[in-house]
């Protein structure tokens, strides 16, 4: 059970940093920079901040996925799945509360949205900034903002499922 506790700690820590970072960017950094700097200064700075943040988010997403899967497999393995010739992941999911299933779905949705942000609008933002096409960059940044807002909402739902799920579902 010590390994499970370490996995749970890493899982919650990574999720907290990811969701908290989105909150900080969405409600503090972006509005403060919009109020303080003209687009020619603000957009490259936000592009740099997002590049650094997304580098960390990639690590955090991998930690959340790896630890979540490891905890589910651990539950299945502890239930004797391997000895019974069963798949430990499938057995862990079978034994998991419905809130875990819902967290799995919301977490996967968040991961897909993040991958899309990183691979499409963020790549386009960087290209626009390199070409100093600030109106194009602003449009890409707005697309990122909307997707981050969606992921932030999903993150809050996921935290609700983690903390309240067993009590209300």
Buried (B, 14 or more C-beta within 10 A) or exposed (E): EEEBEEBBEBBBBBBEBBBEBBBEBBEEBBEEBEEEBEBEEBBBEBBEBBEEBBEEBEEBBEBBBBBBBBBBBBBBBBBEBEEEEBEBBEBBBBBBEEBBBBBBEBBEBBBEBBEEBBEBBBEBBBEBBEEEBBEBBBBBBEBBBEBBEBBBEBBBBBBBBBEEBEEEE
